[in-house]
Amino acid sequence: MITSLREKAYSHIRNKIQHRELIAGNRLEELKLAKELGISRVPVREAICQLESEGILCQVPRMGTFVKVPTRDDIREWCELRSALEGYAAEKAAMHATPQALQEIEAVHRRMLQLARQIRAEGISDLRGPLGKEWEQVDLAFHMAIVRAARNSRAEKLVSNLHIMDMFFDVCAEPVNLMVARVCREHGQVLRAIRRHQPKAARETMATQLMSVMQLLLDDYSDGRFKANYWNNINVYSVIQDQSPKQNQSE
């Protein structure tokens, strides 16, 4: 399959967000991205436009393109969409998952349990290190394995985009030891429902998990921790933007 330069640039930027090399409020540099890929700026610009249309990037007048800084409404909408789509996927997986698809889900969950034990044993309290990054990728793999098991390619694309938006959140909204225990427990409940061919239980368990995540993120946003970690990135540029006319006058 031939990949166009625009698709290459699109995947490159998405991967940077997915691996937290770019987080909410970070400014994108077209020239730097083009040099990293060994291509011109045109396909990079086209990829940026596509990601902007998907709500992943945003334009700030006179300043450039940034990874979108989520609002409370964004958080609520993303989590509600994920709850609906992934609840549907879990239900379908419980009905139609092949033995191979079930094995994939089980293998990812086993790896998650191993990582959780290691995180607790090492007393890790920050997921920014290598172990934390692997945890995030395995968590993503679990959700995507369930969506693939539902055998709905359109849902898979939508859920993939929503998970990219999850990576805007640079820190965990709850203590790490509590988070890994909660996620393993909730994922185990979803897995059991799928394994036992219980569609309603699979849907409800997945939806409940994602709505609880929404509440954690909204609470985090409301008490100021969210703004401290994310809004400062964009506020710096807002200050520069506000000062730029004065600077021009002084010159």
Secondary structure, 3 states (H helix, E strand, C coil): CCCCHHHHHHHHHHHHHHCCCCCCCCECCHHHHHHHHCCCHHHHHHHHHHHHHCCCEEEECCCEEEECCCCHHHHHHHHHHHHHHHHHHHHHHHHHCCHHHHHHHHHHHHHHHHHHHHHHHCCCCCCCCHHHHHHHHHHHHHHHHHHHHCCCHHHHHHHHHHHHHHCCCCCCCCCHHHHHHHHHHHHHHHHHHHHCCCHHHHHHHHHHHHHHHHHHHHHHHHCCHHHHHHHHHHHHHHHHHHHHHHHHHHC
